[in-house]
Amino acid sequence: RDLVESPLIDIVDINSTNDSHGEIAIAAARAGKHVLCEKPLAPTLAESLKMLEAARKGRIRNLVGFNYRRVPAVAFARQLIESGQLGEIRHFRATYLQDWLADPKFPMNWRLRKEVAGSGAHGDLCAHLVDLARYLVGDITETVGLLETYIKERTREEQSAGLSATPGKGTEKVTVDDASVFLAKFASGKGVAEGAYGTFEATRLAPGRKNFNRFEINGSEGSLAFCFERMNELDYCDRRDPADKSGFKTILCTQPTHPYISAWWPPGHVLGYEHTFIHQAGDFVNAVASNGPVYPDFLDGAKCVAVLESVVQSRRAKGWVKVAPVK
């Protein structure tokens, strides 16, 4: 609290565990500090809304760390969609697969405790998919899904850092999901077909998958496909191509005309994971300096949490649940 209230501080970058995002962000906003907060914005929609209210009252620039929006290929995908190249959007399908928890001997970690993380693969990985879906297609109105925990108990950690941990003594119950899968309906209009739907799947128990963050979007006139494990490439299919030239082509998104690339290397000299965070920091600092908008902001973050929360509710209700509106 002394730090966020210091006159020497202009920006607070929140990289703490999920359960403390709200407390820090609200204190910073009340002190008039601009806030960049890691995703998910908060473990619950109720807390997300308090953060959004504080940011609005404090009139601060605010950003949620959905860094995949700033992959040049993903930002270019949005440009293609907005230009009408895909026609009317009908389907969005996404998977986010990792394997770092596939070994049942891997010890406990803060991400496996509900009181700290809020949820497991659902909030950790599906949050990214939901944000990409909203960024590329639009708002989600209803969901129905499943959550499952396969490894229900793990050895207590002696110490942990990042995705590594040293086993300690005794065991502890895992209180979050290992895997999440759900269906979603999109709001129609603005290039989105009536009845457009999405499929989402995330797990941290997929042997061989390291960071398989992939989506495919199908429209009336074409399709786009992207996978982060080949992050400089975007696959594009134009249905209007002649029959003998139809199918997907791979675009290497390293031309100076592609988003963000003009600040980097010559064509073909690819970017990496760290560049997404540099782009994020650059956009945020420029917004602070110019007093301009920057996205995804806390409103986007709260809307994402509303979708995630609706999936949890649908599991309990065993049926479709409407996403709570956030304005």
N, C-alpha and C positions, 0 to 999 in steps of 0.2 A: 504494500500500500504506500510506503514511503517512496518507492521507486516510481510508481505510476503518477504520483502527485508531484514529483519533482519538476521544477520549471526547466530543467535541462533536457527533459524527455519530451519528444514530439509524437513518437510512434511506439506502440506496444505490439510485439509479435508474440502471439500465444501459441506455444508448442507443448504445453503441459498435457497431462492426462485429461480425458474427456470430462470427468466429473468437476474439474475446476475451471473450465472455459468460461462459464457464466459469471462466476464471482469475479474473475480477473477482468473480463470484458466490460462488465457493468461498472466496476470501480474506475477503469480507465476512461470509459465514456463520460462518466460524471466529472472526471478531472479534465475533460476536453482533449484527451489524447486520441489520435487516430489508431484504429485497431485492425490488424491482420490476424485472423484466428484460424487455426487448423480445423479441418473437417473431422467428424461431423460437427456442426455448430455447437450442439449440446446433446446430451443423452435423451432429452424429452422436448416435445413441442412447447410445453408450458415454459420451460427455461429459455428456449430459443426466442419466444415472443418477448420475454423480459429483456433479453439482450438487444433485440430489434428496437424495442421501445426506448431503451437507454441510448442507443446509437442515434436515434432520431431526435431525442431531446437534447443530446449533446452536440448535434449537428456536426458529427465527425465523419470522415471518410472511413468506410468499413468494408472489409473483404474477407471472404472465406477461401481457404487454401485448396480449392479444387484445381490443382496444377495442370491436369490433363487438358483443360480448355486451351492451354497455351502451348500445346504441341502444334507446330506449324501445320502438319497434315490435318489435324482435327479442326483448327481454325479455318483452313482452306475448305474442308468439308462443309462447314457452316456457310461459307461464301457461295459454294456451288448450290446448296439447298436454297439459300435466300434469293439467288438469281433465277430460280425456277428450273434448273437443269434436270432435277429429278421429277418434276411435275408435282402431282399431289401425293404427299407421303401417306403410306398405308401401313407399313410394318417397321418396327424397331426391335431388334433382338440383340441381346448383349450377354456376355459372360465375363466374369472376372475370377480367374482360377489361380491359386497359389498352392504350394505344397509344404510350407515351412512348419506346419503343425501336424503333418501326416504321421510322423513317428510318435506312437503313444508314450514313448520314453521322454519326449521333450517335456521339460518341467513347466510348472505354472508361470504365468506372465500376467502383467496387469491387464492385458487385452482379453484375458480369459475370466475376468471377474466383473460381473454385471454392475456392482456398485461403483466401479471405477470407469469401465469402458462403456457401459450402457447396453451394448450388444456385441456380438462376435463378428463373423464375416458379413452379417447384414449391415451393420453400421460402418464397419471398416472398409468394406469393398463395394457393397451395393450403393453406398452413398455416392461413390464416384460414378457408377452407372446411371443412377437417377439424375445426377447433375448433368451428365453428358446428354441424357435423353431430353431433359428440359432445355438445354442449350441448343440442341440440334433440331428437335421436333416441336416441343411445347409442353404445356402443363399436363400433368397426369390427374385424372379425376376419380378413378376407382382402382382398387387392387384386390387380389385374392392370392394367398400364398402359403407356403410352408416353411418352417424353420426346424432344424434338427441338430441335436448334439450327439455325436457318435462316440467320442472319447469322453466319458462322463467324469473321469477322475484322473488327476495327474500328480506327479511328485511335486512337492513344494520346492520352490527355487531357493537356492542359497543366496544367489545374486543374479541379476539379469540386466542386460543392456541391449536395446534394440530387439533384434530377432534372435538373440543368443541368450542362453541362461545356463547356470551351473546347478545341477540337481542338489537338493538338500535332503532333509530327513522328513519322513511322513508323507501323507498324501492330502490332497485338497479337492473338493468337488468343483468341477467346471460349471459355471453358472451362465454361460452365454452359448449362442449357437455356433456350430461348426460349419453349417451350410444354410443357404437361403435360396429359395426359388419362388418367383411370383409372376403373375400376369398383371397387365395394367391396361387401362383404357385412357386414350389421349383426348383432350378437348379438341373438337373439330374447328375448322376455320383457319385462315391465314396459311393456306397451302397444306393443311392436314385434312385427310379424308374423314368423312363421317364413319365411325366405327374403327378408326385406326387403333392398333393395339401394339403392346410391347411385351416381350418376354425377357426376364432377368434371372440370372443364376450366378451365385457367388459361393465359393468355398475356399478354405485354406487347407483342404485335405485331398488335393488332386496331384498325386505323384507325377513328377516330371514337368509340371507347370510352375514356372517361377513368377512371372507377372503377366499372365495371359489375359490382358484387358482388351477385349475385342467387341466390336459392334458392327452390325450390318443394317443398312437402312434401304428399304425398297419403296420406290415411288412409281407413279404411273408411267414415267418416261425413263427411269433409270435406277441404278443402285449404287451405293457406296459401301465399302468395307474397310475396316481399319483394325490393326492389332498392334498394341504397344510394343510387343517384342520385335516388331519391325517398324519402329516409330516414325521413320522418315518416309514411309510409303503409304499411299492411299490408292486403293483399288476402285476403279470407276467403270461402270457399264452404262452405255447410252443405248436404249432400246431402239433408237431411230437409226443406228448404224446399219449399213447394208448387211444382208444375211451372211455374205461371205467374209465379213469383217466384224461380226457381232461377238459379244463376250466381254469379259473384264480386261482392262488394261491397267498396268501399274504405273502410277505417277510418282516419281521421286521428287518429293516436295522440298527441294533445296535451291530453287530459283530465287533470285532477288525479288521477284514479284509475289512470291508466297509470303504469308504472314510471318513476321519477325525475322525472316532470313536476311534481309538487307543489312542487319546489324552484325552479321557473322561472316562466314567463310565463302569462298567461291562455290559455284554449283557443284554438287556431288560430294562436297566435304560435309559429312553428315553431322547433325546435332545429337546430343545425348540427354539423359534424364535431368541432369543438373540445369540444363538450359531452361527447362520449364519453370524452375523456381527463380531463375534470373529474370525471365520475362514477367513473371508474377510480381517480383519486387520492383521491377522497372515501371510496370503499369501502375502499381500502387503509389510509389513515390511521385510519379508524374501527376497522379490524381490529387495527391496532397498538395503538391506545389502549385497546381493550377486551380485547385478547389473544384475539380471536375468529377464526373461520375466514374466509378470503376466497378466491374462485375467479375464474378458473382458476389453480391453483397449479402448482408445479413438477411434481407428479404428472401433472396435465393436460397440461403442456408436454411432458413426456417421452412420454406416450402419443401425442401428436400427432406427435412426431418418429418414433416407432415406425411409425406409419402411412406417413409420408412415405418412410421408409427402405425399407419393404416394397415400395413402388411401384418404387423404383430396383432392388431385388433382382428384382422380377418382370420388369422389362425385360431383365435379364441372363438370367434363367431362361426367358424367353419363355413364361410361364404364371403361374397363380395362386400367390401366396405368402401364408402365414399371417403375421399381424402378431405381432411378438414381445410376449409378455405383460409388463406393467409393473405392479408392485404397490408 
